[in-house]
Amino acid sequence: MKKLLIAFLGAATLVVTTVHAGAGHDHGPKHGGVVREMGSFTYELVAKSDTLTVHVSDHGKPIATAGAKAEVTIYAGNDKTVVALEPAGDNRMAAKGRFKVGVGVRAALTVTLAGKPEAKATFNLK
């Protein structure tokens, strides 16, 4: 009886896991960046040496960034750089410049979407 119960619980766990990981739950990077999920929103930071871009989505659906305010603080060793991001069409916010990126660099994002509370996320760049 004990073995049957363990087998049943194992199968039930597998079913729940499979349902949860179904369509609409893929929060991996879509643009080659680093992803953080906060509530139902997903923020993907794509950090290049000349451009910072943040893509915003809600369960995989793009969220408009018109009227949004955002900044990224980049921590590279002892250097700290604060960068304002501007809406860049559709679900993106971006900034151009010269940025330290790569392994060991951290970025702290603060974003306020129109009509939404402020959100904060930290990214470890690759």
C-alpha positions as CSV (number, residue, x, y, z in Angstrom):
1,M,0.0,0.0,0.0
2,K,2.8,2.4,0.9
3,K,4.6,1.8,-2.5
4,L,1.3,2.4,-4.3
5,L,0.8,5.7,-2.5
6,I,4.3,6.9,-3.3
7,A,3.9,5.9,-6.9
8,F,0.6,7.9,-7.0
9,L,2.0,11.0,-5.4
10,G,5.0,10.9,-7.8
11,A,2.6,10.7,-10.8
12,A,0.5,13.5,-9.4
13,T,3.6,15.7,-8.9
14,L,4.6,15.0,-12.5
15,V,1.2,16.1,-13.8
16,V,1.2,19.3,-11.8
17,T,4.7,20.2,-13.0
18,T,3.8,19.5,-16.6
19,V,0.7,21.7,-16.4
20,H,2.5,24.5,-14.8
21,A,5.3,24.5,-17.3
22,G,2.9,24.6,-20.3
23,A,2.3,27.4,-22.8
24,G,2.6,30.9,-21.6
25,H,5.1,30.1,-18.8
26,D,8.3,30.3,-20.8
27,H,10.2,33.2,-19.1
28,G,13.6,32.5,-20.8
29,P,15.4,35.2,-22.7
30,K,13.9,36.1,-26.1
31,H,16.5,38.7,-27.1
32,G,19.7,37.3,-25.8
33,G,19.6,39.1,-22.5
34,V,19.1,38.3,-18.8
35,V,15.6,37.8,-17.5
36,R,13.9,38.7,-14.2
37,E,10.3,38.0,-13.4
38,M,8.5,40.3,-11.0
39,G,4.8,39.6,-10.5
40,S,3.3,38.9,-13.8
41,F,5.8,41.1,-15.7
42,T,9.0,39.8,-17.2
43,Y,11.9,42.2,-17.8
44,E,14.8,41.2,-20.1
45,L,17.9,43.3,-20.0
46,V,20.1,43.2,-23.1
47,A,23.4,44.9,-22.2
48,K,25.9,45.7,-24.9
49,S,28.9,48.0,-24.7
50,D,27.0,50.7,-26.6
51,T,23.3,50.0,-25.9
52,L,21.2,49.0,-22.9
53,T,17.7,47.7,-23.8
54,V,14.9,46.4,-21.5
55,H,12.1,44.4,-23.0
56,V,8.9,44.1,-21.0
57,S,6.2,41.4,-21.2
58,D,3.3,40.0,-19.3
59,H,3.0,36.2,-19.6
60,G,4.8,36.4,-22.9
61,K,2.7,39.3,-24.3
62,P,4.5,42.6,-25.0
63,I,3.7,45.5,-22.6
64,A,3.7,49.0,-24.1
65,T,6.4,51.2,-22.5
66,A,4.9,54.6,-23.6
67,G,5.0,56.9,-20.6
68,A,7.3,54.5,-18.7
69,K,10.3,55.8,-16.6
70,A,13.3,53.6,-16.0
71,E,16.9,53.7,-15.0
72,V,19.7,51.1,-14.8
73,T,22.6,51.4,-12.4
74,I,25.6,49.4,-13.6
75,Y,28.1,48.2,-11.0
76,A,31.4,47.1,-12.5
77,G,34.1,46.7,-9.8
78,N,34.3,50.0,-8.0
79,D,32.6,51.9,-10.8
80,K,28.9,52.8,-10.6
81,T,27.1,54.2,-13.7
82,V,23.4,55.4,-13.6
83,V,21.7,55.4,-17.0
84,A,18.2,56.7,-17.8
85,L,16.2,54.5,-20.3
86,E,13.7,56.0,-22.7
87,P,10.7,54.3,-24.3
88,A,12.0,52.9,-27.6
89,G,8.8,51.6,-29.3
90,D,6.5,48.7,-28.5
91,N,7.7,47.0,-25.4
92,R,11.2,48.4,-25.2
93,M,13.2,51.0,-23.3
94,A,16.7,51.8,-24.3
95,A,19.8,54.0,-23.8
96,K,22.9,54.5,-26.0
97,G,26.3,55.3,-24.7
98,R,29.5,53.5,-23.5
99,F,28.8,50.8,-20.8
100,K,30.8,48.3,-19.0
101,V,29.2,44.9,-19.5
102,G,30.2,41.3,-19.1
103,V,31.0,38.7,-16.4
104,G,31.1,40.1,-12.9
105,V,29.0,43.2,-13.8
106,R,25.7,43.7,-12.0
107,A,22.8,45.9,-13.1
108,A,20.0,47.2,-11.0
109,L,16.8,48.2,-12.9
110,T,14.1,50.5,-11.5
111,V,11.1,50.9,-13.8
112,T,7.7,52.5,-13.5
113,L,5.2,51.6,-16.2
114,A,2.3,54.0,-16.8
115,G,-0.3,53.3,-14.2
116,K,1.7,50.6,-12.4
117,P,3.8,50.6,-9.2
118,E,7.5,50.9,-9.3
119,A,9.4,47.7,-9.8
120,K,13.1,46.8,-9.1
121,A,15.2,44.0,-10.3
122,T,18.9,43.1,-10.2
123,F,20.7,41.3,-13.0
124,N,24.1,39.5,-13.1
125,L,25.4,40.1,-16.6
126,K,27.1,37.3,-18.6
